[in-house]
Amino acid sequence: MHPVKGLGELERTVMEVLWDRENGATAREVGRALADDRDLAHTTVMTVLDRLAKKGFLVREREGRAWRYRPVATKEAYVAELMLGALNMTGDRDAALAHFARSVSGDEADLLRRALDEVEGT
């Protein structure tokens, strides 16, 4: 398994915008979505989107003169990869998994049981 590439703070913010949009977004649309919280130059947004595409987080396709960017994976899939990456960093996966299982709420434990039942086909 390859290590999960991390996201910087601005990259995460841009990905949040894209994860929330079913049809992806252009650099201009991302910039507008972030305008209330950040004063970013259009070139900065374009650079971040290009960097995310090169890292494999986004795909892009031409839309007129602009590029439309879409996430390669869902936010949930990305977070799952981060969790697996963290688990791989432990010296004892079993102990880390057991500790994690003891730290979740009852509802979360039920959700994990259902997910495991699906994996096992029961």
C-alpha positions in Angstrom: 0.0 0.0 0.0 1.4 3.4 -0.9 1.5 6.2 1.7 -1.4 8.6 1.5 -0.4 12.0 0.2 -1.3 14.7 2.7 -3.1 17.9 2.0 -2.0 21.3 3.2 -4.5 23.6 4.9 -5.3 25.6 1.7 -5.5 22.3 -0.3 -8.0 20.9 2.2 -10.1 24.0 2.0 -10.2 23.8 -1.8 -11.0 20.0 -1.6 -13.9 20.8 0.8 -15.4 23.1 -1.9 -15.0 20.4 -4.5 -16.3 17.5 -2.4 -19.5 19.6 -1.8 -20.1 20.1 -5.5 -21.5 17.1 -7.5 -20.3 18.5 -10.8 -16.9 19.8 -9.7 -15.9 23.4 -10.2 -13.7 25.8 -12.2 -11.0 27.8 -10.6 -13.3 30.9 -10.7 -16.1 29.0 -9.0 -13.7 27.7 -6.3 -12.4 31.3 -5.8 -15.9 32.6 -5.4 -16.8 29.9 -2.9 -13.8 30.8 -0.8 -14.2 34.6 -1.2 -16.1 35.1 2.1 -13.4 33.4 4.1 -10.2 34.1 2.2 -8.9 36.8 -0.1 -7.1 34.7 -2.7 -5.8 35.7 -6.0 -7.2 33.8 -9.0 -3.7 32.6 -9.8 -3.3 31.1 -6.3 -6.5 29.1 -6.7 -5.4 27.9 -10.1 -2.0 26.9 -8.7 -3.6 24.9 -5.8 -6.0 23.2 -8.2 -3.1 22.3 -10.6 -1.0 21.0 -7.7 -4.0 18.8 -6.5 -4.4 17.4 -10.0 -0.7 16.6 -10.2 -0.9 14.9 -6.8 -3.8 12.7 -8.1 -6.6 14.2 -6.0 -8.4 15.8 -8.9 -9.2 15.1 -12.5 -9.8 18.0 -14.9 -11.5 18.5 -18.2 -11.8 21.4 -20.5 -14.9 23.5 -20.3 -14.6 26.2 -22.8 -11.4 28.1 -22.0 -11.4 26.9 -18.4 -10.7 23.6 -16.6 -13.4 21.9 -14.6 -12.0 20.0 -11.6 -13.5 17.0 -9.9 -12.3 14.9 -7.0 -11.0 11.5 -7.8 -12.4 10.1 -4.6 -15.0 11.0 -2.0 -14.0 12.7 1.2 -14.9 9.5 3.1 -12.5 7.5 0.9 -9.7 10.0 1.5 -10.3 10.0 5.3 -10.3 6.2 5.2 -6.9 6.2 3.4 -5.6 8.6 6.1 -6.8 6.2 8.8 -5.2 3.2 7.1 -2.0 5.2 6.7 -1.9 6.0 10.4 -2.6 2.4 11.2 0.3 1.3 9.0 2.6 3.7 11.0 1.9 1.8 14.3 4.2 -1.0 15.4 1.2 -3.1 16.5 -1.8 -2.8 14.2 -3.9 -5.2 16.5 -3.3 -3.0 19.5 -4.1 0.2 17.6 -7.3 -1.3 16.2 -8.3 -2.5 19.6 -7.6 0.9 21.2 -9.6 2.6 18.4 -12.6 0.2 18.9 -12.6 1.0 22.6 -12.6 4.7 21.9 -15.7 5.0 19.6 -19.2 5.7 20.8 -21.9 3.0 21.0 -23.5 4.2 17.8 -20.2 4.2 16.0 -19.5 0.7 17.3 -22.8 -0.4 15.9 -21.9 1.2 12.5 -18.6 -0.6 12.5 -20.3 -4.0 13.3 -22.7 -3.5 10.4 -19.9 -2.6 8.1 -17.9 -5.6 9.1 -21.0 -7.8 8.7 -21.3 -6.5 5.1 -17.6 -7.3 4.4 -18.1 -10.8 5.8 -21.3 -11.3 3.8 -23.6 -12.0 6.7 
